[in-house]
Amino acid sequence: MKTHYDDEGVSFSSRFDKKNLLISFICLLLLAGSIWLLVKFIHDTILSVAFAFTTLAAAIAFFIFLKKAIRSGTIEEGLYIIFVGLGKLFTLLLKPIVKLLEKLGFLKGRLGNKNDEHSFIFDFGRKGHGKRVKPLKWKDLTDNAQRVRFIFTKQMNFRIKKGYRFKKNLTPTQIEKDLKPYLKEEEDLSLLFDAYRLARYENGERTQFDDQLIEKLRELY
């Protein structure tokens, strides 16, 4: 019969004293028998009192020998495993609820307000109505605000390919800070992020981007 070991190389069976475990099992059988006899002779005063004492004695003996049978630390480890299992179960049950709330818009900033910085998502190549929208090309863009967002998305895709783990729950400001460890000393994305924040969240009619800025962004990023 194969012996099972935990991560520390300790066998499961070594966590229990076999002799005391066997005695506790015998006590458990005696306890079950005493309870059965107590119920059967409940109307017989003498026998019911006798079996009440044997039931109590068997119960006490069972817990005493069971405690002796369990090695030190086994109970703590068992409780730890139970709590870890409950945590995983809770996460598993909570996941679909979180996804549902996200779809309803309750976990996207101010109920999904597109002007809220916490609703940040890529502007191009998004999924919509169950199918993927064809990414826009440079020639398809109609104004400089769109061109800023295009350059920004292109730069983010480039960083992801270079190993950056993009976190969609972060705002652009948080992403800018999160990206710094991945940048070389001479690399600076501040101009791109400043332009993107204006293009993404400001009023398009009041925010104008000149052609020189767009050319500089294309050259740098």
Secondary structure, 3 states (H helix, E strand, C coil): CCCCECCCCCECHHHECHHHHHHHHHHHHHHHHHHHHHHHCCCCHHHHHHHHHHHHHHHHHHHHHHHHHECCCHHHHHHHHHHHHHHHHHHHHHHHHHHHHHHHCCCCCCCCCCCCHHHCCCCCCCEECCEECCCCCHHHCCCHHHHHHHHHHHHHHHHHHCCCCCCCCCCHHHHHHHHHHHCCCCCCCHHHHHHHHHHHHCCCCCCCCCHHHHHHHHHHC
